[in-house]
Amino acid sequence: MFFGTQTINEKGHLEVGGCDTVELAGNHGTPLYVVDEEALRQRCVEYREAFQDKAPSATVAFATKAFLCKSMARLACEAGLHLDVASLGELRLVAEAGVAMEKVTLHGNYKKDEDLEAALDLGVGLVALDSTDEYRRLSQLAAERGIRQRCILRVSPGIDAHTLDAISTGRNDTKFGITVESGAALTAVEECLSMPGIELIGIHSHIGSQILELEPFQLLAAKLMDLLLSAREKTGWNPELVVLGGGLGIQYEESDNPPELRSLAEAIVDGIEREAAARGLETPRIGIEPGRSIVGELGLTLYEIGPIKTVPSADGNTRTYVSVDGGLSDNPRPVMYGSPYPVILANRAGEEASSEVRISGRHCETDTLVPRALLPAPKSGDLLAVQCTGAYNHTMASNYNFFYRPAVVFVEQGKAREVVRRETQEDLLARDLG
Ligand SMILES: Cc1ncc(COP(=O)(O)O)c(C=O)c1O
């Protein structure tokens, strides 16, 4: 599978953004995150246009937890997207990148006072309220500053998005948001509307990630409109905004068939319009906040292949373990969720892929990256590209085993720009006070 501008060049090497991946690895080292800048910019614009063509007032916010560095924050904003941040660190980074704060929403299920104070002081556009305790504290902090903070209330609508447990966040049994079914969300709306430091302008729900069907989003539209109807009957409230989170999946495997952006926009916009009209409600402005489906397919990780071992396997055959110079610390998702990833032998991309091998990392864990990869028989020193690592890799990376987190390179039209440098031993030692 090829994504964005990926192709095989005349040397038989994988090329992305007009750059030869073998040269990228030589110039920037491995492991290396490579981001297809042109395709990414285009994807951001396509996302916004798909929604705004259906509903001109719709906003698309990029969920920065999927992938964040200053260059990404600026790229998303230049493409007309807003940003969703989920911590003080993400908030400060986008502020440093020069993003207009009114385009930023602060999320998080446990925002400490310091997070809320920073949001108020920086002037973020929206705070997504996640709990009773939080909105009471925020109201007080805002009122002390003489501010009414624009907010949306995150609710859990009791929807199973048919995805992995750890990334299914819309069920009743979740730590996120306030439950609709029990009536708690309605009570919270009522209370927020009366709070001096809060201007409640809408509701929010994010039901999960890597969702490959449209139906959960349509169901969500109906559930949210039910809540708005109850809220209007009880309080007369006519909210300005409804945010349906992110969650659209990507093609990690041949069999994954994510809906087109225009189909997603149609399902969400028509769904909200239809469900609002059916209840005699005004159609609110629509927001969404995708992460994975913007950047996931447009990043890849380059690794050098090291030791290769063929060992007896449990089924009486043999298995070939191919170790690469990264793994768990730069991509924890296969270990966390058993997530599949497509691979290409980047320096021999044109050769027939007929050997089945297991790709392993180099950590002191059984950090299998790809349990069954089909490659041209790999050799030590070859270059492996693991595709679809644009989302939740750079941002989830760790220093396990004291490995340095990789550099991030943006590539476009034959030019490579290092936007995050590789970590160094000095970076890691700097925090150790002895
Ligand atoms: C509140 C919220 N919005 C948006 C997203 C982005 O989700 P995805 O990357 O699946 O689009 C997440 C992901 O966890 C989230 O928690």
The ligand as an ORCA input file, in Angstrom:
! r2SCAN-3c Opt
* xyz 0 1
  C     -11.605     14.527     22.933
  C     -10.939     13.930     21.762
  N     -11.120     14.494     20.552
  C     -10.513     14.006     19.453
  C      -9.666     12.923     19.515
  C      -8.991     12.444     18.269
  O      -9.367     11.172     17.936
  P      -8.860     10.497     16.582
  O      -7.389     10.606     16.560
  O      -9.331      9.110     16.664
  O      -9.498     11.251     15.463
  C      -9.467     12.280     20.748
  C      -8.595     11.106     20.838
  O      -8.381     10.486     21.825
  C     -10.117     12.809     21.907
  O      -9.929     12.262     23.097
*
